[in-house]
Amino acid sequence: MAQMDRQAVPASEYDPGRISALLRSELSELWKCFDSIPLSQDQELRGSLISWFCVFTPELVDDECRALLHTFYEKAVRQPNHDAEGWYRTLPIELSLYGLSRDQSWLRNHKQNFAYGGSGLRCYVMESLSLVAPDLSIDDQGLVDRVKHNLKVVHGACEWGVAMLMVGKGQRSEKIRLLTEWSTEFWLNPHEKNVLTDLATQGSVPNRYFLPHYFRIQSYVIQRLSMLQPDHLPQLTAPSFAGSIFDQVGRHPLMQAAIQLPA
């Protein structure tokens, strides 16, 4: 990940109204191209920025912006063929609403489509859900079953879905048991199997999948935040994160050079 100044601007130094204005702008742009096929990189980044703030610094999301997120979602799910063809467009909004409420029902769409047949959308689901990986659990049988299905049919990036699940909640001993079992039960390519076996035997694996994804999002977040630096802090020439984002990025298990099994 890009290096961040440890003197990052705290949330108290930001005007929540300005942050919410940024989120409203991103929401507006997201809606303008809501029906675009395929999903553009700009749309992915806009959705990711909104999710990032709602998950990491919900204290900066004002009531008006929260209401707009709910309205956006309600309008989106009423669109023709949403359930069959447009379900993926609401993923960042649902993740945002989860970040603001910590209501697991907002993750239902992610979990139900975790083993989706199309590789591009399946990876998009995983990358979106990975932002809240620490909140996932190996006791969530529905999600575990879909992770196993990806291994069974050897879907692309199936091993990284396992890694994402393993940094969540659950006993370390049970995670090692599952990793060992899955690495022998399913026929996997060597590079896929190595992720499972390394996590089981060494407790860590180089983070080759999620780092590029999060570097791209982090760069966009930094760019947008740089435009919002308070006027009374001109000495800050490096991009800074608001509030608790720095600390949470530093703790997030999928934003490190190596993915490690929690102790």
N, C-alpha and C positions, 0 to 999 in steps of 0.2 A: 504494500500500500504506500501511497505518497506520504512523505513525512509531514507531520503537523506540528506547529508551534505549541509548546506546552503552556505558553501564555495565552492560549485561545480565549477569545472574548466570552465571558460568561453570559448566561441567558439574561441576567439582570441588566446587561449593557445593551441589549437589543430591544427595540420597540416591537412588541408582539403584533401590533397593527401592521408594521412593515413586513414582518415575516408572513402574516396571514395574507397580505396583499400579494406577495410572491406566490403563495400557494393558490390564491384565487386566479392569478394570471396563468399559472400552469394548468389549473383545472379547465379554464376557458379554452386554452389552446388544445388541451386533450379532447375536449368535447367537439371542437371544430372539425377534427379529423377522426372522430370516433369510429366511423364506418370504413376507414381506410383499410385496404387489403393489398398486400400483407401489412402487418403492423410495422410501422417505420421505427428506425432507431431513435428518432426524436421523440416519438410517442412513448417508447420504452423508458427513455430517460426522464421524461416529464412524470410519468407514473411512478418511477422509482424515487424521484425527489420528493414527491408528495408522501409516499409511504415512509421514506427515510425520516422525515420530520415527525410524522404521526407516531412512529414507533419509538424513535429516540428522544424527541422533545415534545411530547404532547402538551406540555405547559405553554408552548408558544403558539398553539393552534386555538384561535379564539372561537367563541360560540357561533359567530356568523359562518366561519369557514367549516365548522363541524356540521352545521345545518346544510351547507352547500354540498358537502360530501354525501350526506344522506339523500339529498335531492338528486344529485348526479346518479347515484346508484339506482334510485327508484325509476328515474327516466330510462336508464340504460337497460334494466331488466324488462321493461315494457317494449323494447324494440323488437321488430319482427325477427323470428328465428334466433333470439338470443340464446335460448337453452341449447339449440342444436349447433349453431355456427358462431355465435358471438360471445359465448360464455367467457372466453379468455380476456375480453376487453375490460371486464370489471375486476380482474384480479388485483390490480394495484389499489383500487378503491376499497375493495373488501379488506385487503391487508391494512390499509390506512384506518378503516373503521375498527379493525381488530386492535391496532395499536392504541387507539383512543379509548377503547372499552375493555380490552383483554377478554372479550367474549369469544370463546372458541368457535361458536357457530359461524363467525365471519370467515373461518378458514375452511369451511366445508367444500367450497368450490375447488380450492387448491387440492385438497386431499382426494376428492372424488376423481379428479383428472390427473393424478400423479402418474398413472400408468397409461396416459393417453397414447393412441397409436402413432400420431405424427411426431416425428423427432423434434422439430423446431418448437412446436407448442409445448411438448412435454418438457423440454429443457427450460422453456420460459416459465412454466409452472414451478419447476424445481428452484430456479433462480429467484423467483419472487418469494416463494415460501422460505427460502434459506435465510432471509432477513430475520425471521423469528425462530430460527432453528433451536436456540436454547429453550424455547417454550414447548417444543415437541417432545414426544415420549414414546419409548419402545412399548409402552402399555396400550398405545392406541392401535388396536388390532386392525382396524380398517386401513390405516396408513401403512402398517407393517406388511399387510397382505399385498398392497400395491407395490411396495418396495421389492418384495419377493417376486412378484410377477415380472417386474422389469428385469430381474436377474434370470428368471426362468426362460424368458424369450430373448435374453441378451440384448435388450434395448440399449442404444447408444447412451453413454454416460450413466449406466445403471449403477456402477460402483460408487459414483459420487452421491447418488441418492442415499446409498447406505451410509456413507461418511456423514452426510447431513443429519440423518436420523441418529447416528451414534453420538453426536455432540449434545443431544438433548437430554431429557430426564431419563432416569433409570439406573439400576444397579450396574456397576462396571463389570461385575462377574457375569451377569446375564448378557450384557452386550458382547463380551468376549465369546461366550457360548454361541450366540447367534452368528457372529462373524465366522467362527470356526465351522459351524454347521453349514452355513450358506456357501462358504468357499469350497466345500467338498460336495455339497448336494447338487450344485448347478454347474453346468459346463460353461466356463468363462474363458475369455481370451486372457493370455498371461498378464497383460497390463491391468486388466480389470480385477483378476484374482489377487494380484499383488497388493492392491489397495486394501482388500479385506484382510489378507494374511498379515500385512504390515501393521494394520491397526490392532489385530488380535494379538500378535506376538511382540510388537515393539511399542504399541500404544500411540503411534503417530505415523503420519504419512505426509510427504510434501504436498502442499496445497496447489496443485497445478490447475485445477478447474475454477475455483471460486475467486481466486485473486484477480485475474484479468477482468472478470465481471464486475467486481466491486471497485477495482481501480477506475474503471470507466464511469461508474456512478459517482464515486467520490470526486472525481475530477469535475463532473458536471455540478455537483453540489457546491464544491469550492468556488467554481466560477460564478455561480448565482449568488452565493453568500458574499463574495468579494464586492459585489455591486451594492451590498446593504451595510457595509461597515459604517459605524456611527461617525458623524462628522467630527466629533470631539476626540477621536482617537486617530489622528493622522499619522502617528508614529508607527502604526501597524501596517507594514508594507507587504507582509506575507499573508496569504489567504488564511482565514481563521474560522474555526467552527463555533457555533453558538452552543451555549449551555453545556449539557452533559454529553453532547455528541462525541467529543474527543475521548472521554473516559469509556463510553460504551463501545466505540469502535475498537479501542484498545483491548477490551474484554471479549469482543465477539469472536467465537471460536472459528469462524470461517473467514475471518479477515486477517489471519496470521499466515506466516510463511509455511507453517506446518499445522495440519489438523490433528488434534490430540484427543484421546479419550479422556473425559473428565475423571478425576480421581475418585 
